[in-house]
Amino acid sequence: MSSIRTSNPSVPRFLVYGSVLLLVSICMLLFPAKSFSHGYVEGPASRAALCKTGLNTDCGPIEYEPQSLEAPKGFPAAGPADGKIASANGAFPELDEQSATRWSKVNLSSGQNTFTWKLTANHATTSWKYYITKANWNPNAALTRDSFDLTPFCSVNHGGTQPPFSYSDTCNVPVRTGYHVILAVWEIADTPNAFYNVIDVNFSGSNPVDTQAPSAPAALTSTGQTSTSVSLAWNASTDDVAVTGYKVFNGSSLVATVSSSTLNYSVSGLTANTAYTFSVKAVDAAGNVSNASNSVSATTDALVGVDTQAPTAPSGLHVMGKPTSSSLQLMWNASTDNVGVTGYHIYNGTTLVTTVSGSTTDYTITGLSAGTAYTFNVYAIDAAANQSVASTVSGTTATASSTPDWALNTAYAVGTLVTYNGSVYECRQVHTSLAGWEPTNAPALWLLK
């Protein structure tokens, strides 16, 4: 098992951990609004999720933010470097400590399994991909691309749309025995990054097939409604292995899939003064689906009078990712409204930059000056032209780089700096550049600075 070492062996370990915890606590107090974290696998629980619950220990600060494992997308051609896959390129180095006994494991059987992500910001998404270690991998060596089958056993195209805050994929996991690692990758559509989670799993040798469906959810009720939504609640189902989630139906249409710990859901986007019928089904890790719950009917409220209520201010407004010399990307959490948010006004100071749709929660502002501080305001609006109070954030563009651009057919020495797609990279190995060896495609040759 790996251990944390200090440069002075006479310093007690509890003083090192105490200092780290104190620093983390101060940062959380001073910077509570600057959360740049966005999602992690909660079922079957990832290595970082088990750090959060305390089943994994000596994890470092990831236990406070398991949703922060973000690195460049494009795995396996790009993405985190070998040896830094579990930590998403080294941001949380404790996660890269690898041995057969270092991490707690979740039990899994080959065949159909459901992977559930808990999202704190539901980015527009390109895809979800899942990889597994080879049958003959070495669990006592650092995780590298050679550890994994580089063809994902499950790949789900999401088409650039936004997923719900609890999102699940049901995948057919290959046959394995003993300890293995699954790498789950959430690729974002509108940023250059992805989120990387490793899941430590233990396969039983027999891998029995689960054919028993969960019991039907009981006592489905409507707990309230507005002119555009109906809130539902139900009692938990049971299963011979475990319930992994619930599917919520509006008539015969699936409207949401939620985790097994969620026993309520608000169906939104409905029409005022309209009758609807809802039901819920339970699912398990093998993909077995229960009978439907009892049906419940509810009628949305009628619109009354003139809408004078403004939406809430967009919360969590922050500058996302690495600024370039001419652009900054803004991101915020969705506002709410008594009827519905129809859009967001984005201002550079007092100048309106653009208006985006009510389903959009990020925007890249371009045409800015290098090395310059800016203040941006974002307002939510509704169909009646009610406007929220502003959310405000400041950001500074990167200074203009004097580093030369990466070029084809060029000899590079170790330590040479180049610029590619607005980022600076350092050469890691002597080579002459070829097509396909761009810094974002060749992490073995280039280190992102």
C-alpha positions as CSV (number, residue, x, y, z in Angstrom):
1,M,0.0,0.0,0.0
2,S,1.3,3.5,-0.9
3,S,1.9,6.0,1.9
4,I,2.3,9.7,2.1
5,R,5.8,10.9,2.7
6,T,7.1,14.2,3.9
7,S,10.4,15.8,3.2
8,N,11.1,15.8,7.0
9,P,10.4,12.4,8.5
10,S,10.5,13.8,12.0
11,V,7.2,15.8,11.3
12,P,4.3,13.7,12.6
13,R,1.8,12.7,10.0
14,F,-1.1,14.1,12.0
15,L,0.5,17.6,11.7
16,V,0.7,17.2,7.9
17,Y,-2.9,16.1,7.6
18,G,-4.0,18.8,10.1
19,S,-2.3,21.5,8.0
20,V,-4.0,20.2,4.8
21,L,-7.4,20.1,6.5
22,L,-6.9,23.6,7.9
23,L,-6.0,25.0,4.4
24,V,-9.0,23.3,2.8
25,S,-11.3,24.7,5.4
26,I,-9.9,28.2,4.9
27,C,-10.4,27.9,1.2
28,M,-13.9,26.7,1.6
29,L,-14.7,29.7,3.8
30,L,-13.0,32.3,1.6
31,F,-14.2,31.0,-1.7
32,P,-17.6,29.3,-1.3
33,A,-19.0,30.5,-4.6
34,K,-16.1,29.4,-6.8
35,S,-17.1,25.8,-7.4
36,F,-15.7,24.6,-10.7
37,S,-16.8,21.0,-10.1
38,H,-19.4,19.2,-12.1
39,G,-20.0,15.4,-11.7
40,Y,-19.0,12.0,-10.5
41,V,-20.2,8.4,-10.6
42,E,-22.2,7.6,-7.4
43,G,-23.3,4.1,-8.4
44,P,-21.4,1.8,-8.5
45,A,-19.4,4.2,-6.4
46,S,-16.2,5.6,-7.9
47,R,-12.9,5.8,-6.1
48,A,-13.5,9.5,-5.4
49,A,-17.1,8.8,-4.2
50,L,-15.8,6.3,-1.7
51,C,-13.3,8.9,-0.5
52,K,-16.3,11.2,0.1
53,T,-18.1,8.6,2.2
54,G,-14.9,7.6,4.1
55,L,-14.6,4.0,2.8
56,N,-11.4,5.1,1.1
57,T,-8.9,6.9,3.3
58,D,-5.9,9.1,2.9
59,C,-7.4,10.5,-0.3
60,G,-6.4,14.1,0.1
61,P,-8.8,17.0,-0.8
62,I,-10.8,15.0,-3.3
63,E,-13.0,13.8,-0.4
64,Y,-14.5,17.3,-0.3
65,E,-15.1,17.6,-4.1
66,P,-15.4,14.2,-5.8
67,Q,-17.0,16.0,-8.8
68,S,-13.8,17.8,-9.7
69,L,-11.9,15.2,-11.8
70,E,-11.7,17.3,-15.0
71,A,-9.0,17.0,-17.7
72,P,-8.7,17.5,-21.5
73,K,-11.0,15.2,-23.4
74,G,-10.2,12.8,-26.2
75,F,-9.1,9.7,-24.4
76,P,-7.2,7.5,-25.3
77,A,-5.6,9.7,-28.0
78,A,-5.5,12.6,-25.6
79,G,-6.7,13.2,-22.0
80,P,-4.8,12.6,-18.8
81,A,-1.3,11.3,-19.0
82,D,-0.4,7.7,-18.2
83,G,0.1,7.3,-14.5
84,K,-2.3,10.2,-13.9
85,I,-5.6,8.7,-15.2
86,A,-7.3,8.2,-11.9
87,S,-6.4,11.8,-10.8
88,A,-7.5,13.4,-14.1
89,N,-3.9,14.5,-14.9
90,G,-2.5,14.9,-11.4
91,A,-4.8,17.4,-9.8
92,F,-5.4,14.9,-6.9
93,P,-2.3,12.8,-6.9
94,E,-3.4,10.5,-4.0
95,L,-5.9,8.9,-6.4
96,D,-3.0,7.6,-8.6
97,E,-1.6,5.4,-5.9
98,Q,-2.3,2.0,-7.3
99,S,-2.0,-1.5,-5.7
100,A,-4.2,-4.5,-5.3
101,T,-5.1,-3.5,-1.8
102,R,-5.0,0.3,-1.8
103,W,-8.7,1.0,-2.5
104,S,-12.1,-0.3,-1.4
105,K,-13.9,-2.2,-4.0
106,V,-17.6,-2.5,-5.0
107,N,-19.0,-5.9,-6.0
108,L,-20.1,-6.2,-9.6
109,S,-21.2,-9.0,-11.9
110,S,-20.5,-9.1,-15.6
111,G,-23.5,-8.4,-17.9
112,Q,-26.0,-5.6,-17.7
113,N,-25.1,-2.9,-15.1
114,T,-26.4,0.6,-14.5
115,F,-23.9,3.5,-14.0
116,T,-25.4,6.6,-12.4
117,W,-23.7,10.0,-12.4
118,K,-24.5,12.7,-9.9
119,L,-24.1,16.0,-11.7
120,T,-23.6,19.4,-10.0
121,A,-23.7,21.2,-13.4
122,N,-25.4,19.5,-16.3
123,H,-23.2,20.5,-19.2
124,A,-24.2,20.0,-22.8
125,T,-22.8,16.5,-23.4
126,T,-21.1,14.8,-26.4
127,S,-20.9,11.3,-25.0
128,W,-20.4,8.9,-22.1
129,K,-17.8,6.2,-22.5
130,Y,-16.8,3.3,-20.3
131,Y,-13.5,1.3,-20.4
132,I,-12.3,-1.7,-18.4
133,T,-8.8,-3.1,-17.5
134,K,-7.5,-6.0,-19.5
135,A,-8.0,-9.5,-18.2
136,N,-4.2,-9.8,-17.6
137,W,-3.6,-6.2,-16.2
138,N,-1.2,-5.6,-13.3
139,P,-3.2,-4.2,-10.3
140,N,0.1,-3.3,-8.6
141,A,1.3,-1.0,-11.4
142,A,0.3,2.6,-12.2
143,L,-2.8,2.9,-14.4
144,T,-1.8,3.6,-18.0
145,R,-3.4,3.2,-21.3
146,D,-1.8,-0.2,-21.6
147,S,-3.8,-1.3,-18.5
148,F,-7.1,-0.8,-20.3
149,D,-8.9,-2.2,-23.3
150,L,-8.9,1.0,-25.3
151,T,-12.2,0.2,-27.1
152,P,-15.0,1.3,-24.7
153,F,-17.3,-1.6,-23.7
154,C,-20.1,1.0,-23.6
155,S,-20.4,4.3,-25.6
156,V,-23.5,6.5,-25.4
157,N,-23.9,9.4,-27.8
158,H,-25.7,12.3,-26.1
159,G,-25.9,14.7,-29.1
160,G,-24.7,17.8,-27.4
161,T,-27.9,18.1,-25.2
162,Q,-28.0,18.6,-21.4
163,P,-28.5,15.5,-19.2
164,P,-30.5,15.6,-16.0
165,F,-28.7,16.2,-12.7
166,S,-29.0,12.4,-12.0
167,Y,-28.0,10.5,-15.2
168,S,-27.8,6.8,-15.8
169,D,-26.4,4.5,-18.5
170,T,-27.2,0.7,-18.6
171,C,-24.2,-1.1,-20.1
172,N,-23.1,-4.7,-20.8
173,V,-19.9,-5.2,-18.7
174,P,-17.5,-7.8,-20.2
175,V,-16.7,-11.0,-18.3
176,R,-13.9,-10.5,-15.7
177,T,-12.9,-12.2,-12.4
178,G,-11.3,-10.6,-9.4
179,Y,-10.2,-7.0,-9.1
180,H,-10.6,-4.7,-12.0
181,V,-10.9,-1.0,-12.7
182,I,-13.6,0.7,-14.9
183,L,-12.8,4.1,-16.3
184,A,-16.0,6.2,-16.9
185,V,-15.6,9.3,-19.1
186,W,-18.1,12.1,-19.4
187,E,-17.2,14.2,-22.6
188,I,-18.5,17.8,-22.5
189,A,-19.7,19.3,-25.8
190,D,-18.9,22.9,-25.4
191,T,-15.6,22.9,-23.5
192,P,-12.3,21.2,-24.3
193,N,-12.6,19.0,-21.2
194,A,-14.1,15.8,-19.9
195,F,-14.6,14.2,-16.4
196,Y,-12.7,11.0,-15.6
197,N,-13.8,8.6,-12.8
198,V,-12.2,5.2,-12.0
199,I,-14.3,2.6,-10.3
200,D,-12.6,-0.2,-8.3
201,V,-14.7,-3.3,-8.7
202,N,-14.6,-6.9,-7.6
203,F,-16.0,-9.6,-9.9
204,S,-17.2,-12.9,-8.5
205,G,-16.0,-15.9,-10.4
206,S,-19.4,-17.3,-11.2
207,N,-21.1,-14.1,-12.2
208,P,-24.7,-15.5,-11.8
209,V,-27.4,-14.0,-14.0
210,D,-30.0,-11.9,-12.2
211,T,-33.4,-12.5,-13.8
212,Q,-35.6,-11.3,-10.9
213,A,-37.3,-7.9,-11.4
214,P,-37.7,-5.5,-8.4
215,S,-41.1,-5.1,-6.8
216,A,-43.3,-2.3,-8.2
217,P,-43.0,1.1,-6.5
218,A,-45.9,1.5,-4.1
219,A,-48.2,4.4,-3.0
220,L,-47.4,6.8,-5.9
221,T,-49.0,10.1,-5.1
222,S,-49.1,13.6,-6.5
223,T,-47.7,16.0,-3.8
224,G,-48.4,19.3,-5.6
225,Q,-48.5,21.1,-8.9
226,T,-48.0,24.4,-10.6
227,S,-49.2,25.6,-14.0
228,T,-46.2,23.8,-15.6
229,S,-45.2,21.0,-13.3
230,V,-46.5,18.1,-11.1
231,S,-44.5,16.7,-8.1
232,L,-44.6,13.0,-7.4
233,A,-43.6,10.7,-4.5
234,W,-43.5,7.0,-4.0
235,N,-42.4,4.2,-1.6
236,A,-39.1,2.3,-2.3
237,S,-39.1,-1.0,-4.2
238,T,-37.2,-4.1,-3.1
239,D,-35.0,-6.5,-5.2
240,D,-33.2,-9.8,-4.6
241,V,-29.9,-8.0,-5.4
242,A,-30.5,-4.2,-5.3
243,V,-32.7,-1.6,-6.9
244,T,-30.5,0.8,-8.9
245,G,-33.0,3.4,-10.1
246,Y,-36.6,4.4,-11.0
247,K,-38.1,5.3,-14.4
248,V,-40.8,8.0,-14.3
249,F,-43.5,7.9,-17.0
250,N,-45.9,10.6,-18.3
251,G,-48.5,8.3,-19.9
252,S,-46.3,5.9,-22.0
253,S,-43.5,8.4,-22.4
254,L,-40.3,8.1,-20.2
255,V,-39.6,11.5,-18.7
256,A,-36.8,10.8,-16.3
257,T,-34.6,8.1,-14.7
258,V,-33.5,8.8,-11.1
259,S,-31.2,7.0,-8.7
260,S,-32.4,4.3,-6.2
261,S,-32.1,6.8,-3.3
262,T,-34.5,9.2,-5.0
263,L,-38.2,8.7,-4.1
264,N,-39.7,11.8,-5.5
265,Y,-39.6,13.8,-8.8
266,S,-41.1,17.0,-10.2
267,V,-42.2,16.6,-13.9
268,S,-41.7,20.0,-15.5
269,G,-42.4,21.5,-18.9
270,L,-46.1,20.8,-18.7
271,T,-49.1,22.8,-20.1
272,A,-51.3,24.8,-17.8
273,N,-54.8,23.6,-16.9
274,T,-54.1,20.1,-18.4
275,A,-54.7,16.6,-17.0
276,Y,-51.8,14.1,-17.0
277,T,-51.4,10.5,-15.8
278,F,-48.1,9.3,-14.3
279,S,-46.5,6.0,-13.2
280,V,-43.1,4.8,-12.0
281,K,-41.1,1.5,-12.5
282,A,-38.1,0.3,-10.6
283,V,-34.9,-1.2,-12.3
284,D,-32.0,-3.2,-11.1
285,A,-28.3,-3.5,-12.2
286,A,-29.2,-6.4,-14.5
287,G,-31.7,-4.2,-16.4
288,N,-34.7,-6.0,-15.0
289,V,-37.7,-3.6,-14.9
290,S,-40.6,-3.9,-12.4
291,N,-44.3,-3.7,-13.1
292,A,-45.6,-0.2,-13.1
293,S,-46.7,1.4,-9.8
294,N,-50.3,2.6,-9.4
295,S,-51.2,5.4,-11.8
296,V,-51.9,8.8,-10.5
297,S,-53.7,11.6,-12.3
298,A,-53.1,15.3,-11.7
299,T,-54.2,18.5,-13.5
300,T,-51.8,21.5,-13.7
301,D,-52.9,24.8,-12.4
302,A,-54.5,27.4,-14.7
303,L,-52.7,30.6,-15.4
304,V,-54.2,33.4,-13.4
305,G,-53.8,37.1,-14.2
306,V,-50.6,38.8,-15.4
307,D,-47.2,37.3,-14.6
308,T,-45.3,39.9,-12.6
309,Q,-42.9,37.5,-10.8
310,A,-39.3,37.7,-12.0
311,P,-37.1,34.6,-12.2
312,T,-34.4,33.9,-9.5
313,A,-30.9,35.2,-10.3
314,P,-28.6,32.7,-12.0
315,S,-26.6,31.2,-9.1
316,G,-23.0,29.9,-9.2
317,L,-21.9,32.2,-12.0
318,H,-18.2,31.6,-12.6
319,V,-15.5,31.7,-15.3
320,M,-15.1,28.2,-16.6
321,G,-11.8,26.6,-17.8
322,K,-8.6,28.4,-18.8
323,P,-9.0,31.9,-20.2
324,T,-7.4,32.7,-23.6
325,S,-6.0,36.1,-24.6
326,S,-9.3,37.0,-26.3
327,S,-12.1,35.0,-24.6
328,L,-13.6,34.0,-21.3
329,Q,-16.2,31.2,-20.8
330,L,-19.0,31.9,-18.3
331,M,-21.1,29.2,-16.7
332,W,-24.0,29.4,-14.2
333,N,-26.8,27.3,-12.6
334,A,-30.3,27.5,-14.1
335,S,-32.7,30.0,-12.6
336,T,-36.3,29.1,-11.6
337,D,-39.5,31.0,-12.3
338,N,-43.2,30.6,-11.4
339,V,-44.0,30.1,-15.1
340,G,-40.8,29.4,-16.9
341,V,-37.4,30.9,-17.7
342,T,-37.2,31.8,-21.4
343,G,-33.6,33.2,-21.6
344,Y,-30.6,34.9,-20.1
345,H,-29.2,38.4,-20.9
346,I,-25.4,38.5,-20.8
347,Y,-23.7,41.9,-20.3
348,N,-20.1,43.0,-20.4
349,G,-20.3,45.7,-17.8
350,T,-23.4,47.6,-19.0
351,T,-23.2,46.5,-22.6
352,L,-25.5,43.7,-23.7
353,V,-23.4,41.0,-25.4
354,T,-26.1,38.5,-26.3
355,T,-29.3,36.8,-25.2
356,V,-29.3,32.9,-24.9
357,S,-32.2,30.5,-24.5
358,G,-33.6,29.4,-21.2
359,S,-32.0,25.9,-21.5
360,T,-28.5,27.4,-22.0
361,T,-26.3,27.8,-18.9
362,D,-22.9,28.7,-20.4
363,Y,-21.5,31.1,-23.0
364,T,-18.1,32.0,-24.3
365,I,-17.4,35.7,-24.7
366,T,-14.9,36.4,-27.5
367,G,-13.2,39.5,-29.0
368,L,-11.7,40.6,-25.7
369,S,-8.4,42.2,-25.1
370,A,-5.4,40.3,-23.8
371,G,-4.4,40.7,-20.1
372,T,-7.5,42.7,-19.3
373,A,-10.0,42.5,-16.4
374,Y,-13.7,42.4,-17.2
375,T,-16.9,42.3,-15.1
376,F,-19.9,40.4,-16.5
377,N,-23.6,40.4,-15.5
378,V,-26.1,37.6,-16.2
379,Y,-29.9,38.1,-15.8
380,A,-32.7,35.5,-16.2
381,I,-35.9,36.6,-18.1
382,D,-39.3,35.0,-18.5
383,A,-42.0,35.2,-21.3
384,A,-43.6,38.3,-19.6
385,A,-40.2,40.1,-19.9
386,N,-39.7,40.0,-16.1
387,Q,-36.0,40.2,-15.4
388,S,-34.1,38.8,-12.4
389,V,-31.5,40.6,-10.4
390,A,-28.0,40.3,-11.8
391,S,-25.4,37.7,-11.0
392,T,-21.9,39.2,-11.4
393,V,-18.5,37.7,-11.9
394,S,-15.1,39.2,-12.8
395,G,-12.4,37.6,-15.0
396,T,-9.1,38.4,-16.6
397,T,-8.0,37.3,-20.1
398,A,-4.6,35.7,-20.5
399,T,-1.7,37.8,-21.6
400,A,-0.6,37.6,-25.2
401,S,1.8,34.8,-25.6
402,S,5.2,35.1,-27.1
403,T,5.5,31.3,-27.3
404,P,5.6,30.1,-30.9
405,D,2.8,28.0,-32.3
406,W,3.2,24.3,-32.7
407,A,4.1,23.4,-36.3
408,L,4.4,20.3,-38.5
409,N,7.7,18.8,-39.5
410,T,9.6,20.7,-36.8
411,A,12.3,19.3,-34.6
412,Y,11.5,19.8,-30.9
413,A,13.9,19.4,-27.9
414,V,12.9,18.5,-24.3
415,G,11.7,21.6,-22.5
416,T,10.6,23.5,-25.7
417,L,7.4,25.5,-25.2
418,V,4.8,25.9,-27.9
419,T,1.2,27.3,-28.1
420,Y,-1.6,25.2,-29.5
421,N,-5.3,26.1,-29.5
422,G,-4.6,28.9,-27.0
423,S,-2.8,26.7,-24.4
424,V,1.0,26.4,-23.7
425,Y,2.6,22.9,-23.8
426,E,6.1,21.8,-22.9
427,C,8.0,19.1,-25.0
428,R,8.6,15.9,-23.0
429,Q,10.5,13.9,-25.6
430,V,12.8,14.8,-28.5
431,H,10.9,14.3,-31.7
432,T,10.1,15.8,-35.1
433,S,6.4,16.7,-35.3
434,L,4.1,14.8,-37.7
435,A,0.4,15.1,-38.5
436,G,-1.6,13.5,-35.6
437,W,1.1,14.4,-33.0
438,E,-0.5,17.7,-32.0
439,P,-0.1,18.4,-28.3
440,T,-3.8,17.6,-27.6
441,N,-3.4,14.2,-29.3
442,A,0.0,13.2,-28.0
443,P,0.2,13.4,-24.1
444,A,3.3,11.3,-24.2
445,L,5.1,14.1,-26.1
446,W,3.6,17.2,-24.7
447,L,2.8,18.4,-21.1
448,L,0.0,21.0,-20.7
449,K,1.5,23.9,-18.7
